[in-house]
Amino acid sequence: MKTPTIPIASERRTQQYRFHARGFEFGLMIFLLAASAAYGQTFEVLHNFTGGSDGAAPYAGLIDVHGRLYGTTSLGGITALCPGVNSHGCGTVFELTPPAAAGGAWTETVIYRFQGGDDGAVPQEAVTADSAGNLYGTTSAGGLASCPAGCGTVFELQPPAAPGAAWTKTLLYSFRGVPSGNGNGDLATPTGLVVKDGNLFGSAYGGGYCETDETGTYCYGGIYRLSPPSTAGAPWTEHILYRFQPPDWGYGTPVFDQAGNLYTSAGWGQFGFGMIFTLHPPVTDGAPWTGSVVYSFQGGGGSRDDGAFPCDGLVFDDSGRLYGATLGGGLNQPGFGTVFQLRPPDSSGPWTESVLYAFAGGSDGDSPSYGPIIDSAGNLYGTTSQGGDGLGNVFELSAQGQETSLHAFTRSDGIEPSGLLRDKSGNLYGTTQAGGNANFGTVFKLTP
């Protein structure tokens, strides 16, 4: 089965989940406010996005750097047209500072507004940080115009030396795509990043191996590494570690195990319901990385339904077990998604997959679109994009398999939550893609 290239970055979710008949459609709709529903936890909206210069539609989760929260909005920032992309702005990177005294308000500051074109546009993923507090991220559009909306970029934001001064933005790489539409080339439309040993690792669901026929152009993406220069100010170097071959395609943010092997969610697989994919680093410098399939989801209903279409966001526990979520599938038909565990083999052989929880599509949640996070006791925390009261929820899955809905979203506090962040005190933080006072999304805090 061929995988069509979708050139407009804001249609990313449609491409990512095109095999499951639940295509994602983003729109800025106006909703009526509704009463809040909670389940005994403390829930607080830390910020309501207002659109325009403030930003709008935070698709991704948050990171914590020295007690401050950082994230991205895919739209807003500049109030003019985003060149060649949309009419709602090119997106932002923002900072949320906690109050000086308990009970005070958090302060939101936009630390960068993307300009489109060569500068980049539409950041749809979370930023990541190095030990010095520099932020790194991607834009899914903008950059070089060899793709219809730009092929996307990788950027760095350096914090100011003095409080209140401007952050310094540096363009680290502009993807080139495959202008010919055929053969092996550069990647396009990058997803999330991870920092390892001073390098940046990421995946892209455009470019890579492409083919064009009478029905269109089809590209399958890949996995790459960006290496810093040996001298300050010189360009970063891109190394394509793997190009997916049809019908498989890549989209997940990488995660590493303790041995340095890279893992990511990917599309298709043996049964057409997605897979978990790994890349093994070479033994000798300069040799190619080696790719293999960790697990192919079977979906399909019945007793074999182990989930379908793994979400972005994987996490390891201290024992090397891998956890994630699937958007669909599960024993509760027609399939409302699952939380799964992959256990590595003792010596050799296949990994073992277990469905830890299958969503029922009601108050417990429906259709997780990001993988869960884990605490030291083995409890998992995640979100679903639907279910709860119909607009998504935050859930906890205990180490014993007991699922609890911690918060069901109403239109007034958000719609469609993204991935979660957990602090040392056990508080959960996240974003919602829409809803809130102005329907441009929110940042929230939940104390279980």
HELIX and SHEET records of a PDB file:
HELIX    1   1 ALA A    9  GLU A   11  5                                   3    
HELIX    2   2 ARG A   12  GLN A   16  1                                   5    
HELIX    3   3 GLY A   52  ASP A   54  5                                   3    
HELIX    4   4 GLY A  117  ASP A  119  5                                   3    
HELIX    5   5 GLY A  302  ARG A  304  5                                   3    
SHEET    1   A 5 ALA A  37  ALA A  38  0                                        
SHEET    2   A 5 GLU A 403  ALA A 408 -1                                        
SHEET    3   A 5 ASN A 393  LEU A 397 -1                                        
SHEET    4   A 5 LEU A 380  THR A 384 -1                                        
SHEET    5   A 5 ILE A 373  ILE A 374 -1                                        
SHEET    1   B 4 THR A  42  ASN A  48  0                                        
SHEET    2   B 4 THR A 442  THR A 447 -1                                        
SHEET    3   B 4 LEU A 428  ALA A 434 -1                                        
SHEET    4   B 4 ILE A 415  ARG A 422 -1                                        
SHEET    1   C 4 ILE A  63  VAL A  65  0                                        
SHEET    2   C 4 ARG A  68  THR A  73 -1                                        
SHEET    3   C 4 THR A  92  THR A  97 -1                                        
SHEET    4   C 4 THR A 107  ARG A 113 -1                                        
SHEET    1   D 4 THR A 128  ALA A 129  0                                        
SHEET    2   D 4 LEU A 135  THR A 139 -1                                        
SHEET    3   D 4 THR A 153  GLN A 158 -1                                        
SHEET    4   D 4 THR A 168  SER A 174 -1                                        
SHEET    1   E 3 GLY A 183  LYS A 196  0                                        
SHEET    2   E 3 ASN A 199  ASP A 213 -1                                        
SHEET    3   E 3 GLY A 216  CYS A 219 -1                                        
SHEET    1   F 4 GLY A 183  LYS A 196  0                                        
SHEET    2   F 4 ASN A 199  ASP A 213 -1                                        
SHEET    3   F 4 GLY A 222  SER A 227 -1                                        
SHEET    4   F 4 THR A 237  ARG A 243 -1                                        
SHEET    1   G 3 TRP A 249  GLY A 250  0                                        
SHEET    2   G 3 LEU A 262  GLY A 267 -1                                        
SHEET    3   G 3 VAL A 255  PHE A 256 -1                                        
SHEET    1   H 4 TRP A 249  GLY A 250  0                                        
SHEET    2   H 4 LEU A 262  GLY A 267 -1                                        
SHEET    3   H 4 MET A 275  HIS A 280 -1                                        
SHEET    4   H 4 THR A 290  SER A 296 -1                                        
SHEET    1   I 3 ALA A 308  PRO A 310  0                                        
SHEET    2   I 3 LEU A 322  GLY A 328 -1                                        
SHEET    3   I 3 VAL A 315  PHE A 316 -1                                        
SHEET    1   J 4 ALA A 308  PRO A 310  0                                        
SHEET    2   J 4 LEU A 322  GLY A 328 -1                                        
SHEET    3   J 4 THR A 338  ARG A 343 -1                                        
SHEET    4   J 4 THR A 352  ALA A 358 -1                                        
END                                                                             
